[in-house]
Amino acid sequence: MNCRVIFTDTAESDLRDIAYYIAMQSKDKNIAIRFVNKLREKCKNLEMLPESGSLPKDRVLVSNGYRFLVHENYLMFYYYVNEENTVYVNAIFNAKQDYTCVMKKFI
């Protein structure tokens, strides 16, 4: 059975920020929309394979159940709650950022 994939408010806000940034840089909102849709599609793959993401190097994040997906230069951090059969996408941000600093607010 497929699991649910839920984007937290933070992840939704991250997607809006990414779309805005790309639209401003490219001067084309359609490029931004397509890119954000690709990020969403990548997360949708978790419906079938919720534990397919990579494990972060940070032991604290791993012990809290976090995994991440990569799309181009963006990281999508999530955790899977087996009992609920639900994936929670918690944060989406540029891979140039130090993910341990970004993710500390979730631990």
ZIUR-V8122 format. One record per pair of residues at least 24 apart in sequence whose ideal C-beta (glycine too) atoms are under 6 Angstrom apart, sorted by sequence separation. I is the first residue (numbers start at 1). J is the second residue. D is the distance in Angstrom with one decimal. If there is no record, write none. Layout:
((I,J,D) (I,J,D))
This chain:
((75,99,6.0) (42,69,5.5) (42,71,4.8) (51,80,5.8) (50,80,4.3) (39,71,5.6) (43,76,5.8) (50,87,5.0) (5,43,5.6) (5,46,5.2) (46,87,4.6) (5,47,5.7) (58,100,5.0) (61,103,5.8) (64,107,5.7) (3,47,5.8) (2,47,4.3) (43,89,5.3) (3,50,5.0) (60,107,5.8) (11,89,4.5) (14,92,4.2) (11,90,6.0) (8,88,5.9) (10,91,5.8) (11,92,5.5) (3,85,4.3) (4,86,4.6) (5,87,4.7) (6,88,5.4) (7,89,4.8) (8,90,5.3) (3,86,5.9) (3,87,5.9))
